[in-house]
Amino acid sequence: MNLNKKIKCGIIGCGRIFPKHYEIFSKKIIPNLQLIAVCDLKKEKLNVIQNKKLIKFQNYNEIFKMKNIDTIIILTESGKHYKIAREALLSKKNIIVEKPLCLKIKEVNDLIKISKKVKKKIFVIMQNRFNNPIQLAKKYIRNNKFGKIINITARVRWSRNQNYYNQAFWRGTWKYDGGALTNQGIHHIDLLYYLGGNIEKTFAFSSKRLAKIQSEDTAVAVLKFKSGALGTLEVTTATRPKDLEGSISILGEKGTLIIGGFAANKIQLCDFINKKDNIIKKNYYENPKNIYGFGHKKIYSEIVKSLKNKKNEAIQAKHSLESLKILHSLYSSIENKKIFSPKNTKFNNKLNNA
């Protein structure tokens, strides 16, 4: 790709997460990015978008026909990601997909195979990796500041009432969405993998405590990392009356780091034996006020670097695949009531069989 050429994009899906992506283009936050067209099945959602320069479609196949668009951004319900992504790749477009990339392992593997054949790239939106405190934790792990890691704990205590699930037919269904683990917890599952490395074994429980949906609104799990560290994961959308936290804690032989806030965006404790490690640059302590906007800005910046063949940290399909394997390991453990491994190639659970 010409390094000075603009990357021209089309967005499919104008729902709840759309504004966070649209802002990147409307405010011209990232140079060399241009939005050409948007698509949604519902005309009323398209009518809300005031930009008259945008071409609007209700049939996403029309976007694939546009030769001046080289990258498709997919923001639909999770269960439709695979079909749309596959068609986009076969239309010789790069794709950017909201988490999770797909609901099934075989679907991700198929997309990776196609992307290699057509020589196009797949990127996944896991913006919390780029939170300032998470980047500090990653830096400390790389530099062995923790020493031997003892335990990593992730907690997602968010609130999604019945009205949230009733807004769309697909929410909380196995075929299109999954439960709290798939929709909300996937970010923290990804962070456990990103910071702790490969996970060898999982054991989990889940429950529907408050939400009237097919899948779970609450889940807990214990994890064993390849490194020997242990971990715990707690995910719920049944926190009342409002969101409480999205946190991750790392306990090591040389010190402790606790990252809290709404979405792992604020350092709550940094305490190391070597007191010099407790001195952190101010910008690492937390994200700017707009948590989501900040993360999306960073991830799009890395995607642009990748598309221009520069050194980057964009999250590609192969990275997302590992988090998805952990997710399926958790669901398989829940349904089979036994310890499961993300390395297992046959995941027997409702999400995989939907």
Steps between C-alpha positions, in 0.01 A plus 500: 500500500617852419608648836339835416177351369185543709345186645139511387246321718142384513313421823240223527276530807393830657392380845615563856876497434485691170556852649839398645622402155327781313669756725842389372395612150270795574762673717786397271687354795721271291670642188459307174168344604185581303145369540323458166183304577286361784244222507223381729186297447295766679453820304427702815853434627646629174281811513653598835842540334509861381807481275362559149824393334460141616345244270236301690381146435260254656658209314864444596578329170489845340804605705695199377445614142667838564849479353618813681442335841788283617404436864168387652414561866249247636292612801204263478387247758771241566312211341508674161870588506615185322267518199563869438875474563530206264320683219709813560826306475386326183425848363870578557447734794695526826268466800475651847259312728363583844562237768467208484622438145264200473311279741651172379861383470446343157369832370813687606723233349309527174536879491873475566534251214307727261694811605828331415365390163372846400792677675278721716517574872260435789501729805301458822387779733637423846568859598562439871844359419599857420384652829792687657502290821486173300796614291690570824418150628621350171821702521560383859444136399740531206764652729444234771396761758257252659746212514307174521130578452287335767145594409302703246140592576248663265158632602221640285217627718269681261129570487278402209131498592224319314433806285852467357437141394154584368637769265588240237382144437855365477633615839571216738436233235748221432478538123568872476649627824593261780482614859694721741821308430474546123373854478636682806763262641689442175702819554632377834552147369718662236687699767565184702659345192680821396659548842522147638577302186362162401238340723517122533195411708167655600212412727186712507142542619228724360145602584203709389436701815295795376482517120233310306724386215626173348856541621662596831509837674756387761807277488806421712810301406841384621790485256845346485756679284781324318742703714365330814309809615139458604214729407138576572234658282170647615253640244147622560249736343278461808670768712238734643417783489783602263841405357760443769835403346702336229827415673811286474755428774849353467678358804870418462791409724639854463179700523134561425311701239124552518325663205138600552254755367207421272708316239850434638590863444635622836782390730371450854813352657864477393715354777837338431794394715723716281354842583625643169237285326229685691593825326276512192470769238174689543354401161519131593267534799178515304346565160355836403135544603363355175602138571354343189600780263858481626527125444346514154734779398802292600381183333415677173842663506663156519274365225604783268866420569439137411317585177794721404740215586659683791595352837179469702313334786166457325292207624462255215294184464768267635510699827122501532490123439682430827246697704215322322652161587508601867135611477397163352703318762301682770164417341604137449604476864166645611294256294712189553573575869869423469838663447549601138794616290505781240722267295210260456393491136146377569302746710167355607282793607187692399694790350695269269199288411245780444 
